[in-house]
Amino acid sequence: MRSTNMVKPGRLIIESGRHVALVTGGARGIGLEIVRRFLGDGYLVAFVATKGEHVERALDLLGRPEDRLYAERVDVTRQDEAERFVDRVRARWGEISILVNNAGISPKRIDQNAPWLSQMSPAEWARVIDVNLTGPFTFIRLLAPSMIAKGYGRIINVGSLAGRAIPMIAGPHYAASKAGLVGLTRAAARDLAPYGITVDCIAPGRVLSDLTGPADAAVNRSALNRIPVGRFGTAEEVAHVTAFLASPMMGFITGATIDITGGEFAA
């Protein structure tokens, strides 16, 4: 039976004095800026990445505040690795109240444009779906029971413009996975709303980072022509929106997808 109890904003902060946040894909780009922002907001932050060297570089960039930051190399497609990491975070700090599903991959052709369906192997398709869609499902499934028990939680899925409009740069596998993430967000929001848990999606457009390459790359110059505000987005801007949705005061926004595209897409 679903709970009908009203959850007051800030209840968890009052009870525990702190939030624990988990960010997947937190070592580079948008994920790193989300981790940085959460640390600045006073959260205890755990993050994962697929490569150990990326984890170590990110820890160095963040100044290694070991009392408030914990990270490991974890493959988000491996449920056993995800479970062990969540268990270690809980042992260190207690229950996790904020989850950001940011980990994602987007294979490209050599020229950095989108691969065509005819150029895509079944194995490549499966890997992208596993990382970008099954990974978020795995972490939501792991953390939802404890959030339900607490009567509080914030889940933010990082989608993409490619899942909202005709993909101009990303491949069919990436677009399908990010469109699926919007559907997963809505379904999870429906299931978890009665327990004080919000589930939302953010959909960035072209955001410059070490993952997208320099602004003067041909693929980026072409993308810039499609952005009404006349510039690229920044990872910091995406992190600001994520922090907004993670706030205990945002309990009446759930099931939403927020487009961060400089006007390239609006719905």
Secondary structure, DSSP 4 states (H G I P E B T S, - for coil): --------TTHHHHHHS--EEEEET-SSHHHHHHHHHHHHTT-EEEEEES-HHHHHHHHHHTT--TTTEEEEE--TT-HHHHHHHHHHHHHHH----EEEE--------TTSSPPPGGG--HHHHHHHHIIIIIHHHHHHHHHHHHHHHHT-EEEEEE--GGGTS--SSS-HHHHHHHHHHHHHHHHHHHHHGGGTEEEEEEEE-SEESTTT--TTSHHHHHHHTT-TTSS-EEHHHHHHHHHHHHSTT-TT--S-EEEESTTS---
